[in-house]
Amino acid sequence: MWKRTSRLLVRRQGVAPWVASGLLARLAGLRLYSVEFVMDYVQLRFDGDAVTAGPVVLNSFVWPRVTYRGRSWSEDDLGYADALRGLIPGTVIATVEETGTGLRVELDTGVVVIHPELDDVHVEIAELQGFDDGSWTVWRPGEDSFEDLV
């Protein structure tokens, strides 16, 4: 049974229902200030909370799709890196975390979607960390909003 609550999807299965972590939603209002290409993955860095002044980092271990200036870009496209950098200094206006969509971060400058093909995943899909309270999460195929990747 599926139930939508605000913009998060809740799936009831047996005794322990899966509920979106809510951490992705905490990106709302934060400014993307850096896109860093690290060998075979990309880091999206957002302004952190005022207490630690450290960044909140979304590591994508698969190449996300990017919508920028009305066009959709994938890693194979010439200009992909420019499209990702073009999202800077966008502010996160909405997030979606659900099965079939994966992770979607909507900025006022464009959109980042992380939902790979299973063959593109080695172990983990993405990781979000850097919140003042120490909260972090990791997404893997077959789990949570990627349960369709099995």
N, C-alpha and C positions, 0 to 999 in steps of 0.2 A: 504494500500500500504506500502511495506517495502523497505527501502533504506539503504544500508550499506555505511557508511562513515568511512574511515580508519578502526579501529577495533571496532567501536561503531555502534549500530543498531539504526536507527531513524525510528519511526513509525508515519506515517501521519494519523490522525484520526480527521475528522471534522476541526474545526478552530484551535484548540490548539494541535499541534503535541507533542508527547512525545519524548524527547531527553535525552539520557543518561547523567547523571549529570556531568560526567567528573572527579569527585572527586576520583573515584576508580583508574583512570588512573594516578593520581598524586602520587600513590604509587610507580610507576616505578622509579627504582634507589635507593629506600630506602631499608635498611637492616632490616630484621626480627631479633629482638634480644631477644624476650621473648614470650613465650606461657603461658598464665595463665588460669587455670581452676577455674572458679568461680561458685560454686554450680551447676547450671544447664545450664551454657553457657561457652564459651571460648573467651578469649581476645588474639588477635594477636597484639603485640606491635612492631612498626617500629621506627627507628631513625627519629626524627623530623627535622624540619628546624633548621638551625644554630641560628636563632634569639632567639627563646624561649628555644631551647634545650629540649623541652618537647616531649613526644612520640606522634606519630600518632597511634591511636588505632582503630582496626577493631573488634568490638564486634559481635560475631556470636551467636545469640540466638537459633540457631538450630545447630546440630552437623555437621560440614562440612565433606565432603569426602576428603581424602588426598591421593595423589600419591607420594610415596617415595621409592626410590631404585627399580623402575620398578613395584611396586605393589600398588594396590588401597586398601585403608583402610577405613572402616566405624566405627562408634562409638562402635558397638557390637564386633568388632574384637579384640582379644587379641593382644596387642602391639600397639593399636591405639594411645595411649598417647605418646609412644616412637616415633612413626612415625611423629606425630606433632612436638615433640621436635627436631627430627632429621632434620627438615627444618631450624633450627637455625644454623648458621648465614646467611641464604640465602638472596640474593638480588633479589628484584622484577625485572623481565625482561619484563613482559607483563601482561596486565589485559584485561579481557573481561567482558562486562556487556550487556546481551541481553536476550530477552524472550526465554525460553526453555533451556537456559544455566544457568541463574541466574548470580552469581558472580564467576569469575574465576581469581585467582591470581597465576601467574606462577613465580616461583622463580628459581634461578639456582640450587637449591637443591631439588625441587619437585613442586607439584601443590596443591592448596587448592580450592575446588569447594563448593560453598554454593548454593544449589538448593534442598530444602527439599520437602517431600511429604506434602500436605496440612494438614494432621492430625498431623504433627510434629510441626506445628506453633501455638503459643499461641496468640500473638498479632503482634510482629515485628520479622522480619527475621534477620536483621543485622543493624549495625550502624557504621558509620565511622566518626571520629572526631579527633581533635588535630592539625589541620593546623594553621599556624601562623595568617592567615587572619580570623580565626574564622569559616571558612566554615565547615559544617557537613551535613550529610545526613542520612536518615533512610530508610530501604526497608521493605515493607509490602506486604502480599499476595494480588494479584489482581491489584497491582500498578507497574508501571515502568517495570523493567526487570523480575518481578514476576507476570505479568498479566495473565500468564497461570495457576496460582494457584488460582482458584476460585471455 
